[in-house]
Amino acid sequence: MLVRSSIRTVDPATGAPLASYDEHGAEEREHLLAAADRAQRAWRETDFDERRAALHALAELLDARAEEYAELITREMGKPVAEARAEVAKCARTCRFYADEGERLLADEAVTTEALTSVIRYEALGVVLAVMPWNYPFWQVVRFAAPALLAGNGAILKHAPNVSGSALALEQLFADAGFPSGLFGTVLAGEAATPAVVGELIADPRISAITLTGSERAGAAVAAAAGRVLKKCVLELGGSDPFVVLDDADIPSTVAAAVRSRYGNGGQSCIAAKRFIVSGPVFDAFVERFGEAVVKLKVGDPFDVDTDVGPMARADLREGLRQQVAELIVAGARAVVGGDISDMPGYFYAPTVLLAPDDGILPDLETFGPVAVVYRAEDDDDAVAIANRTGFGLGAGVWTGDVARGVAVGSRIESGALFVNGVVASDPRIPFGGIKRSGYGRELGILGIREFTNPRTVWVNPAT
């Protein structure tokens, strides 16, 4: 039997308490599941005009409440408020994209056979359980929910406990936008209760599929639980993305992009560049400029418009990063900027640049915070070898003055996404996801909206 307790959220910029929420007990979880199941069975019978209208209404509310939601995001997980505003705006854009394009992306596909007609239809699966992280508390949820609901599914959200306020705000947002009562529900569970609650939800026959964004450990646990009951799951896990700088890259613009990619969201992003692999001829120039730029980053109050890097989201996450940096240094890395926690109140970690040892061999870690590791590459082949020296495979970036060369080099790097002369990012128009230890399945784009559908074959012969 699960012990019910309270969830307490904390302001990571100060360490001060924010709010307290009661965990949902078995009775409340049953109510949410029953409501979602009932609502989804009716929702799947609606036409696209009704679903489209609800998504457009959701986008309008996101715009109207942008300041309210941005403040909530910043209070709960610490990102600079300008970045929180951008997160909310991206959610609104994604809702509009699927409202406008979803029917086309899910249209029946005719197949030429000897039948009178043969088509592939994309039909809703049912209620999808979404286990979501704290680093983009609105975006991670909306990028799943907008296509899933447009396709006719329902959703149960199990959010990270430290963003419980955002979780409840999202539940209210979907209700206010006119989605049927219960179609989108939020289950509250603290860290200790989460494994059992998630396992219980996965096993429930009213849950048809699962999506998780989180750690390898969490992904493996969810995949195992889903496998036991033969349910589909999509896993978006960690990353150790390479940022490859070839010898013909423009160093000033490349450094500016490197800083944005590594230190945005406090470095707490699965698709942030984490390993900077720089060709020998431009290595010294890159390191010098990169270090100078990182030193200039302003760390502090995330509500100050001049702040570049806010606090890390939780004390335990900062301590984990501190231990990772210590491990990397023991393995031969050298800190040229930063390298330790900040002495400011709250959960701040100084933006850090580490240089890999000459042999380039370091532990295969996902440094989930404001820490960059720079490697020297002898040539293009060596850069590819270093980039692939990881079990992760989410994104990869290549920077060069020769686009064809960049594509050729990047195509040899193992990843779910390749960006040449661009910072790796998610976009509602294109699929997003990884390979290897970064997970499987896709979100966004045409593949994302089809993930939680039944691609049903319909074969019709003439009447006899």
ROZA-538207 format. One record per residue (C-alpha): x, y, z; residue in one letter; residue number from 1. Coordinates in steps of 0.5 Angstrom, whole numbers, padded with zeros to 4 digits. Each point is the difference from the previous one (the first is absolute). Example, Ala and Ser with C-alpha at 12.3 -4.5 7.8 and 13.67 -1.06 7.14 Angstrom:
BEGIN
MARRO    xx    yy    zz r   k
MARRO  0025 -0009  0016 a   1
MARRO  0002  0007 -0002 s   2
END
This chain:
BEGIN
MARRO    xx    yy    zz r   k
MARRO  0000  0000  0000 m   1
MARRO  0003  0007 -0002 l   2
MARRO  0001  0005  0006 v   3
MARRO -0003  0006 -0002 r   4
MARRO  0004  0007  0002 s   5
MARRO  0001  0007 -0003 s   6
MARRO  0004  0003 -0005 i   7
MARRO  0004  0006  0001 r   8
MARRO  0002  0004 -0005 t   9
MARRO  0006  0005  0001 v  10
MARRO  0003  0006 -0003 d  11
MARRO  0007 -0002 -0003 p  12
MARRO  0002  0007  0000 a  13
MARRO  0000  0001  0007 t  14
MARRO -0002 -0007  0003 g  15
MARRO -0006  0003  0003 a  16
MARRO -0007 -0004  0000 p  17
MARRO -0005  0001 -0005 l  18
MARRO -0006 -0004  0001 a  19
MARRO -0002 -0007  0002 s  20
MARRO -0005 -0005 -0003 y  21
MARRO -0003 -0006  0002 d  22
MARRO  0002 -0006 -0004 e  23
MARRO -0006 -0004 -0003 h  24
MARRO -0003 -0006  0003 g  25
MARRO -0002 -0006 -0003 a  26
MARRO -0007  0003  0000 e  27
MARRO  0002  0006 -0004 e  28
MARRO  0004 -0004 -0005 r  29
MARRO -0006 -0004 -0001 e  30
MARRO -0004  0006 -0001 h  31
MARRO  0005  0003 -0005 l  32
MARRO  0000 -0007 -0004 l  33
MARRO -0007 -0001 -0001 a  34
MARRO -0001  0007 -0002 a  35
MARRO  0005  0000 -0005 a  36
MARRO -0002 -0007 -0003 d  37
MARRO -0007  0003  0000 r  38
MARRO  0002  0007 -0003 a  39
MARRO  0004 -0004 -0006 q  40
MARRO -0005 -0004 -0002 r  41
MARRO -0004  0005 -0002 a  42
MARRO  0005  0005 -0002 w  43
MARRO  0003 -0005 -0005 r  44
MARRO -0007  0000 -0004 e  45
MARRO  0000  0008 -0001 t  46
MARRO  0002  0003 -0006 d  47
MARRO  0007  0004 -0002 f  48
MARRO -0004  0007  0001 d  49
MARRO -0002 -0001  0007 e  50
MARRO  0007 -0003  0002 r  51
MARRO  0003  0006 -0004 r  52
MARRO -0004  0005  0003 a  53
MARRO  0002 -0002  0007 a  54
MARRO  0008  0000 -0002 l  55
MARRO -0001  0007 -0003 h  56
MARRO -0003  0002  0007 a  57
MARRO  0005 -0003  0004 l  58
MARRO  0005  0004 -0004 a  59
MARRO -0004  0006  0001 e  60
MARRO  0000 -0001  0008 l  61
MARRO  0008 -0001  0000 l  62
MARRO  0001  0006 -0004 d  63
MARRO -0005  0004  0005 a  64
MARRO  0003 -0003  0006 r  65
MARRO  0008  0000 -0002 a  66
MARRO  0002  0004  0006 e  67
MARRO -0004 -0004  0005 e  68
MARRO  0003 -0006 -0003 y  69
MARRO  0007  0002 -0001 a  70
MARRO  0000  0003  0008 e  71
MARRO -0002 -0007  0002 l  72
MARRO  0005 -0004 -0004 i  73
MARRO  0006  0005  0002 t  74
MARRO -0002 -0001  0008 r  75
MARRO -0001 -0007 -0001 e  76
MARRO  0006 -0002 -0004 m  77
MARRO  0005  0006  0000 g  78
MARRO  0001  0001 -0007 k  79
MARRO  0000  0008 -0002 p  80
MARRO -0006  0003 -0001 v  81
MARRO  0001  0002 -0007 a  82
MARRO  0001 -0008 -0002 e  83
MARRO -0006 -0001  0004 a  84
MARRO -0004  0004 -0005 r  85
MARRO  0003 -0003 -0006 a  86
MARRO -0002 -0007  0002 e  87
MARRO -0007  0003  0001 v  88
MARRO  0000  0003 -0007 a  89
MARRO  0003 -0007 -0003 k  90
MARRO -0006 -0003  0003 c  91
MARRO -0005  0004 -0003 a  92
MARRO  0003  0000 -0007 r  93
MARRO  0000 -0008  0001 t  94
MARRO -0007  0000  0001 c  95
MARRO -0002  0004 -0006 r  96
MARRO  0005 -0004 -0004 f  97
MARRO -0004 -0006  0002 y  98
MARRO -0007  0003 -0001 a  99
MARRO  0002  0002 -0007 d 100
MARRO  0004 -0006 -0002 e 101
MARRO -0003 -0006  0004 g 102
MARRO -0005 -0002 -0005 e 103
MARRO  0004  0000 -0006 r 104
MARRO  0006 -0004  0004 l 105
MARRO -0006 -0005  0002 l 106
MARRO -0003 -0001 -0006 a 107
MARRO -0002 -0007 -0003 d 108
MARRO  0006 -0002 -0005 e 109
MARRO -0003 -0004 -0006 a 110
MARRO  0004 -0006 -0002 v 111
MARRO  0000 -0003 -0007 t 112
MARRO -0002 -0008  0001 t 113
MARRO -0005 -0004 -0004 e 114
MARRO -0005  0002  0005 a 115
MARRO -0006  0004 -0001 l 116
MARRO  0003  0005  0005 t 117
MARRO  0006 -0001  0005 s 118
MARRO  0002  0006  0004 v 119
MARRO  0004  0001  0007 i 120
MARRO -0004  0004  0005 r 121
MARRO  0003  0003  0006 y 122
MARRO -0004 -0001  0006 e 123
MARRO  0000  0002  0007 a 124
MARRO  0003 -0005  0005 l 125
MARRO -0003  0002  0006 g 126
MARRO  0002  0003  0007 v 127
MARRO  0008  0002  0000 v 128
MARRO  0004  0000  0006 l 129
MARRO  0005  0006  0000 a 130
MARRO  0006  0000  0005 v 131
MARRO  0003  0006 -0001 m 132
MARRO  0006  0004  0003 p 133
MARRO  0001  0007  0003 w 134
MARRO  0005  0003 -0005 n 135
MARRO -0005  0003 -0004 y 136
MARRO -0007 -0001  0004 p 137
MARRO -0004  0003 -0005 f 138
MARRO  0003 -0002 -0007 w 139
MARRO  0001 -0007  0002 q 140
MARRO -0007 -0001  0001 v 141
MARRO -0003  0004 -0006 v 142
MARRO  0005 -0003 -0005 r 143
MARRO -0003 -0007  0002 f 144
MARRO -0007  0002  0001 a 145
MARRO -0002  0004 -0006 a 146
MARRO  0001 -0005 -0005 p 147
MARRO -0003 -0006  0004 a 148
MARRO -0006  0004  0002 l 149
MARRO -0001  0002 -0007 l 150
MARRO  0001 -0007 -0002 a 151
MARRO -0006 -0002  0004 g 152
MARRO  0004 -0002  0007 n 153
MARRO -0001  0002  0007 g 154
MARRO  0006  0001  0005 a 155
MARRO  0002 -0001  0007 i 156
MARRO  0005  0004  0002 l 157
MARRO  0005 -0002  0006 k 158
MARRO  0005  0006  0000 h 159
MARRO  0006  0001  0004 a 160
MARRO -0002  0001  0007 p 161
MARRO  0005  0007  0001 n 162
MARRO -0005  0003 -0006 v 163
MARRO -0007 -0002  0003 s 164
MARRO -0002  0007 -0001 g 165
MARRO  0001 -0001 -0007 s 166
MARRO -0003 -0006  0000 a 167
MARRO -0007  0002  0003 l 168
MARRO  0000  0006 -0005 a 169
MARRO  0001 -0004 -0006 l 170
MARRO -0006 -0004  0002 e 171
MARRO -0004  0006  0001 q 172
MARRO  0002  0003 -0006 l 173
MARRO -0002 -0006 -0004 f 174
MARRO -0007  0001  0003 a 175
MARRO  0000  0007 -0001 d 176
MARRO  0001 -0001 -0007 a 177
MARRO -0006 -0004 -0001 g 178
MARRO  0003 -0007  0000 f 179
MARRO -0005 -0005  0003 p 180
MARRO  0000 -0001  0007 s 181
MARRO  0005 -0005  0002 g 182
MARRO  0003 -0001 -0006 l 183
MARRO  0006  0003  0002 f 184
MARRO  0002 -0002  0008 g 185
MARRO  0006  0001  0004 t 186
MARRO  0002 -0005  0006 v 187
MARRO  0004  0003  0005 l 188
MARRO  0005 -0005  0003 a 189
MARRO  0007  0002  0004 g 190
MARRO  0006 -0003 -0001 e 191
MARRO  0000 -0006  0004 a 192
MARRO -0007 -0002 -0002 a 193
MARRO  0001  0001 -0008 t 194
MARRO  0003 -0007 -0002 p 195
MARRO -0006 -0003  0003 a 196
MARRO -0005  0005 -0002 v 197
MARRO  0003  0000 -0007 v 198
MARRO  0000 -0008  0000 g 199
MARRO -0007  0000  0002 e 200
MARRO -0002  0005 -0005 l 201
MARRO  0003 -0004 -0006 i 202
MARRO -0003 -0007  0002 a 203
MARRO -0007  0003  0000 d 204
MARRO -0004 -0002 -0006 p 205
MARRO -0002  0007 -0001 r 206
MARRO  0007  0002 -0002 i 207
MARRO  0001 -0001 -0007 s 208
MARRO  0007  0002 -0001 a 209
MARRO  0006  0004  0004 i 210
MARRO  0004  0006 -0002 t 211
MARRO  0006  0002  0005 l 212
MARRO  0005  0005  0000 t 213
MARRO  0006 -0001  0005 g 214
MARRO  0006 -0004  0002 s 215
MARRO  0002 -0006 -0002 e 216
MARRO -0001 -0004  0006 r 217
MARRO -0008  0003  0000 a 218
MARRO  0000 -0002 -0008 g 219
MARRO  0002 -0007  0002 a 220
MARRO -0005 -0001  0005 a 221
MARRO -0006  0003 -0004 v 222
MARRO  0003 -0005 -0006 a 223
MARRO  0000 -0006  0005 a 224
MARRO -0007  0002  0003 a 225
MARRO -0003  0001 -0007 a 226
MARRO  0003 -0006 -0003 g 227
MARRO -0003 -0005  0005 r 228
MARRO -0007  0003 -0002 v 229
MARRO  0002  0000 -0007 l 230
MARRO -0002  0008 -0001 k 231
MARRO  0004  0005 -0005 k 232
MARRO  0004  0005  0003 c 233
MARRO  0004  0006 -0002 v 234
MARRO  0007  0001  0004 l 235
MARRO  0004  0007 -0001 e 236
MARRO  0006 -0001  0005 l 237
MARRO  0006  0003  0001 g 238
MARRO  0005  0003 -0005 g 239
MARRO  0008  0002  0000 s 240
MARRO -0001  0004 -0007 d 241
MARRO  0007  0001 -0004 p 242
MARRO  0001  0007 -0003 f 243
MARRO  0005 -0001 -0005 v 244
MARRO  0004  0006 -0002 v 245
MARRO  0004 -0001 -0007 l 246
MARRO  0006  0004 -0002 d 247
MARRO -0004  0004 -0004 d 248
MARRO -0005  0003  0004 a 249
MARRO -0001  0007  0002 d 250
MARRO  0002  0000  0007 i 251
MARRO -0003  0006  0003 p 252
MARRO -0007 -0002 -0003 s 253
MARRO  0001 -0007  0002 t 254
MARRO  0002  0002  0007 v 255
MARRO -0006  0004  0001 a 256
MARRO -0004 -0006 -0002 a 257
MARRO  0004 -0005  0005 a 258
MARRO -0002  0005  0006 v 259
MARRO -0007  0000 -0002 r 260
MARRO -0001 -0008 -0001 s 261
MARRO  0004 -0002  0006 r 262
MARRO -0002  0006  0005 y 263
MARRO -0007  0001 -0002 g 264
MARRO -0005 -0003  0006 n 265
MARRO  0005  0000  0004 g 266
MARRO  0003 -0006 -0004 g 267
MARRO -0005 -0004  0003 q 268
MARRO -0003 -0003 -0007 s 269
MARRO  0001 -0006 -0003 c 270
MARRO  0002  0003 -0007 i 271
MARRO  0005  0005  0002 a 272
MARRO  0007 -0001 -0003 a 273
MARRO  0004 -0003  0006 k 274
MARRO  0006 -0002 -0004 r 275
MARRO  0004  0005 -0004 f 276
MARRO  0004 -0004 -0005 i 277
MARRO  0005  0005 -0003 v 278
MARRO  0005 -0001 -0006 s 279
MARRO  0007  0002  0002 g 280
MARRO  0001  0006 -0005 p 281
MARRO -0005  0004  0004 v 282
MARRO  0000 -0004  0006 f 283
MARRO  0004  0006  0004 d 284
MARRO -0004  0006 -0003 a 285
MARRO -0007 -0004  0002 f 286
MARRO  0002 -0002  0007 v 287
MARRO  0002  0008  0001 e 288
MARRO -0006  0003 -0003 r 289
MARRO -0004 -0005  0004 f 290
MARRO  0003  0001  0007 g 291
MARRO -0001  0007 -0001 e 292
MARRO -0007  0000 -0002 a 293
MARRO -0002 -0005  0006 v 294
MARRO  0004  0004  0005 v 295
MARRO -0005  0006 -0002 k 296
MARRO -0006 -0004  0001 l 297
MARRO -0004  0003  0006 k 298
MARRO -0003 -0005  0005 v 299
MARRO -0005  0003  0005 g 300
MARRO -0007  0001  0001 d 301
MARRO -0004 -0003 -0006 p 302
MARRO -0005  0006  0000 f 303
MARRO  0005  0005 -0001 d 304
MARRO  0000  0001 -0008 v 305
MARRO  0007  0000  0000 d 306
MARRO  0001 -0007  0003 t 307
MARRO  0003 -0005 -0005 d 308
MARRO  0000 -0006  0004 v 309
MARRO -0004 -0001  0006 g 310
MARRO  0000 -0006  0006 p 311
MARRO  0000 -0007 -0001 m 312
MARRO -0007 -0003  0001 a 313
MARRO  0002 -0004  0006 r 314
MARRO  0005  0000  0006 a 315
MARRO  0001 -0008 -0002 d 316
MARRO  0001  0002 -0007 l 317
MARRO  0006  0005  0001 r 318
MARRO  0003 -0005  0005 e 319
MARRO  0000 -0005 -0006 g 320
MARRO  0003  0004 -0005 l 321
MARRO  0005  0002  0005 r 322
MARRO  0002 -0007  0001 q 323
MARRO  0000 -0001 -0007 q 324
MARRO  0005  0006 -0001 v 325
MARRO  0004 -0003  0005 a 326
MARRO  0000 -0007 -0003 e 327
MARRO  0002  0003 -0007 l 328
MARRO  0006  0004  0003 i 329
MARRO  0003 -0006  0003 v 330
MARRO -0001 -0003 -0007 a 331
MARRO  0005  0005 -0002 g 332
MARRO -0005  0006 -0002 a 333
MARRO  0003  0007  0002 r 334
MARRO -0005  0006  0002 a 335
MARRO  0002  0006 -0004 v 336
MARRO -0007  0004  0002 v 337
MARRO -0004 -0002  0006 g 338
MARRO  0000 -0007  0003 g 339
MARRO -0004  0001  0006 d 340
MARRO -0006  0002  0004 i 341
MARRO -0002  0007  0001 s 342
MARRO  0000  0003  0007 d 343
MARRO -0006  0004 -0002 m 344
MARRO -0007 -0002  0004 p 345
MARRO -0004 -0005 -0004 g 346
MARRO  0003 -0006 -0004 y 347
MARRO  0005  0004 -0005 f 348
MARRO  0005 -0004 -0004 y 349
MARRO  0006  0005 -0003 a 350
MARRO  0000 -0001 -0008 p 351
MARRO  0006 -0004 -0001 t 352
MARRO  0004 -0002 -0006 v 353
MARRO  0005 -0007  0001 l 354
MARRO  0005 -0002 -0005 l 355
MARRO  0001 -0007 -0001 a 356
MARRO  0006 -0003  0001 p 357
MARRO  0005 -0001 -0007 d 358
MARRO -0003 -0008 -0001 d 359
MARRO -0007  0003  0000 g 360
MARRO -0002 -0006  0005 i 361
MARRO -0005  0002  0005 l 362
MARRO -0006 -0003  0004 p 363
MARRO -0006  0000 -0005 d 364
MARRO -0005  0004  0004 l 365
MARRO -0006  0005 -0001 e 366
MARRO  0002  0006  0004 t 367
MARRO -0007  0003  0001 f 368
MARRO  0002  0007  0002 g 369
MARRO  0005  0006 -0002 p 370
MARRO  0006 -0004 -0002 v 371
MARRO  0003 -0001 -0007 a 372
MARRO  0006 -0005 -0001 v 373
MARRO  0005  0002 -0006 v 374
MARRO  0003 -0005 -0004 y 375
MARRO  0006  0001 -0005 r 376
MARRO -0001 -0004 -0007 a 377
MARRO  0006 -0001 -0005 e 378
MARRO -0005  0000 -0006 d 379
MARRO -0007 -0002 -0002 d 380
MARRO  0001 -0007  0001 d 381
MARRO  0002  0001  0007 d 382
MARRO -0005  0005  0001 a 383
MARRO -0005 -0006 -0002 v 384
MARRO  0003 -0005  0004 a 385
MARRO  0000  0004  0007 i 386
MARRO -0007  0002 -0002 a 387
MARRO -0002 -0007  0000 n 388
MARRO  0003 -0002  0006 r 389
MARRO -0006  0000  0004 t 390
MARRO -0006 -0004  0001 g 391
MARRO -0005  0006 -0001 f 392
MARRO -0003  0002 -0006 g 393
MARRO -0004  0006  0000 l 394
MARRO  0002  0005 -0004 g 395
MARRO  0007  0003 -0004 a 396
MARRO  0002  0006 -0002 g 397
MARRO  0006  0002 -0005 v 398
MARRO  0002  0007 -0002 w 399
MARRO  0004  0001 -0006 t 400
MARRO  0001  0005 -0006 g 401
MARRO -0002 -0006 -0005 d 402
MARRO -0007 -0002  0001 v 403
MARRO  0002 -0006 -0004 a 404
MARRO  0005 -0002  0004 r 405
MARRO -0004  0001  0006 g 406
MARRO -0005 -0005 -0002 v 407
MARRO  0005 -0005 -0002 a 408
MARRO  0003  0000  0007 v 409
MARRO -0006  0001  0004 g 410
MARRO -0003 -0006 -0004 s 411
MARRO  0005 -0005  0003 r 412
MARRO -0002  0002  0007 i 413
MARRO -0005 -0004  0003 e 414
MARRO -0006  0004  0003 s 415
MARRO -0008  0001 -0001 g 416
MARRO  0001  0007 -0003 a 417
MARRO  0006  0004 -0004 l 418
MARRO  0001  0007  0000 f 419
MARRO  0005  0003 -0005 v 420
MARRO  0001  0008  0002 n 421
MARRO -0005  0000  0005 g 422
MARRO -0002 -0002  0007 v 423
MARRO -0003 -0006  0001 v 424
MARRO -0008  0001  0002 a 425
MARRO -0007 -0003  0000 s 426
MARRO -0005  0003 -0005 d 427
MARRO -0007 -0002 -0001 p 428
MARRO  0001 -0001 -0007 r 429
MARRO  0005 -0005  0000 i 430
MARRO  0001 -0007  0004 p 431
MARRO  0004  0000  0007 f 432
MARRO  0003 -0006  0003 g 433
MARRO  0007 -0004  0001 g 434
MARRO  0003 -0006 -0001 i 435
MARRO  0004 -0005  0005 k 436
MARRO  0000  0002  0007 r 437
MARRO -0004  0006 -0002 s 438
MARRO -0006 -0003 -0001 g 439
MARRO -0005 -0002 -0006 y 440
MARRO -0006  0002 -0003 g 441
MARRO -0001  0007 -0002 r 442
MARRO -0004  0006  0002 e 443
MARRO -0002  0006 -0005 l 444
MARRO -0001  0001 -0007 g 445
MARRO -0004 -0006 -0004 i 446
MARRO  0003 -0005  0004 l 447
MARRO -0001  0003  0007 g 448
MARRO -0008  0000 -0002 i 449
MARRO  0000 -0007 -0002 r 450
MARRO  0004 -0003  0005 e 451
MARRO -0007 -0001  0005 f 452
MARRO -0004 -0002 -0006 t 453
MARRO -0002 -0007 -0003 n 454
MARRO  0002  0000 -0007 p 455
MARRO -0006 -0004 -0002 r 456
MARRO  0000 -0004 -0007 t 457
MARRO -0007  0000 -0003 v 458
MARRO -0001 -0004 -0006 w 459
MARRO -0006  0000 -0003 v 460
MARRO -0002 -0005 -0006 n 461
MARRO -0007  0001 -0004 p 462
MARRO -0006 -0003  0002 a 463
MARRO -0001 -0007 -0002 t 464
END
